């Protein structure tokens, strides 16, 4: 047996002794983590908007207006990540699932910045 085979056997023995089967459901953990991730994204965007508003001493009327400020990168990242999370999230009904799967990619495409002429 070569070096790779011995390493593989050693890893498998270690895993059999130390790895414990998960007690909670993987699906429940996934949904919880998606929800927490969405909340973190919203808080991140809110923090960036508050900092930008304090820096510029001006509160813009719409969250969309912050797209053309220094918050742009956070705004685009939040919209794209939220779209991906909506695609991963499974709805409670068939129609909700279809709508989430439709809204997800449209959010990702909406987050892609439009090229504007100066």
C-alpha positions in Angstrom: 0.0 0.0 0.0 1.4 3.4 -1.0 1.5 6.6 0.9 -1.8 7.8 -0.3 -3.5 4.5 0.7 -2.0 4.7 4.2 -3.1 8.3 4.6 -6.6 7.3 3.4 -6.9 4.4 5.9 -5.6 6.6 8.7 -8.2 9.3 8.0 -11.0 6.8 7.8 -9.9 5.2 11.2 -9.8 8.7 12.7 -13.2 9.6 11.3 -14.8 6.4 12.6 -13.5 7.1 16.2 -14.2 10.8 16.3 -17.0 11.9 14.0 -20.4 11.8 15.6 -23.6 11.6 13.5 -25.7 14.8 13.5 -28.7 14.7 15.7 -30.6 17.6 14.2 -32.0 17.6 10.7 -29.8 19.0 7.9 -32.8 20.6 6.2 -33.8 22.5 9.4 -30.3 23.7 9.8 -30.1 24.8 6.2 -33.3 26.9 6.5 -32.2 28.4 9.8 -28.8 29.3 8.3 -30.5 30.9 5.2 -32.8 33.0 7.4 -29.9 34.1 9.6 -27.9 34.9 6.4 -30.7 37.1 5.1 -30.9 39.0 8.3 -27.2 39.6 8.3 -27.3 40.9 4.8 -30.1 43.3 5.6 -28.2 44.5 8.7 -25.0 44.9 6.6 -26.8 47.0 4.0 -28.5 49.1 6.8 -25.2 49.7 8.5 -23.6 50.8 5.1 -26.5 53.1 4.4 -26.4 54.7 7.9 -22.6 55.3 7.6 -23.0 56.8 4.2 -25.9 59.0 5.3 -23.8 60.2 8.3 -20.8 60.8 6.1 -22.6 62.8 3.4 -25.0 64.4 5.9 -27.9 63.6 3.6 -30.6 60.9 3.8 -31.7 59.8 0.3 -35.4 59.1 -0.3 -35.0 55.6 -1.5 -32.7 52.6 -0.9 -32.2 52.4 -4.6 -30.7 55.9 -4.6 -27.7 54.6 -2.6 -26.7 52.5 -5.6 -24.8 55.5 -7.0 -22.9 56.2 -3.8 -20.0 54.5 -2.0 -22.6 51.9 -0.8 -22.7 50.5 -4.3 -20.6 47.4 -3.7 -22.5 46.5 -0.5 -25.8 47.1 -2.3 -24.9 44.9 -5.3 -23.5 42.2 -3.1 -26.6 42.2 -0.9 -29.0 42.0 -3.8 -27.1 39.2 -5.5 -26.6 37.2 -2.3 -30.3 37.6 -1.4 -31.3 36.4 -4.9 -29.2 33.2 -4.5 -30.6 32.6 -1.0 -34.2 33.0 -2.4 -33.4 30.4 -5.0 -32.1 28.0 -2.3 -35.1 28.5 -0.1 -38.0 26.1 -0.6 -41.5 27.5 -0.4 -44.2 26.0 1.7 -46.5 25.5 -1.4 -45.8 24.9 -5.0 -46.8 28.4 -6.0 -44.5 29.9 -3.3 -41.6 27.8 -4.5 -42.1 28.8 -8.1 -42.3 32.5 -7.2 -39.1 32.2 -5.0 -37.3 30.5 -7.9 -38.4 33.2 -10.3 -37.6 36.2 -8.0 -34.2 34.8 -7.1 -32.6 35.0 -10.5 -34.3 38.4 -11.2 -32.7 39.8 -8.0 -29.3 38.5 -9.2 -29.8 40.1 -12.6 -31.0 43.3 -10.9 -27.9 43.4 -8.8 -25.6 43.4 -11.8 -24.7 47.0 -12.3 -25.9 48.8 -15.4 -23.3 50.5 -17.5 -24.1 54.2 -17.6 -22.5 56.8 -19.8 -21.0 59.6 -17.7 
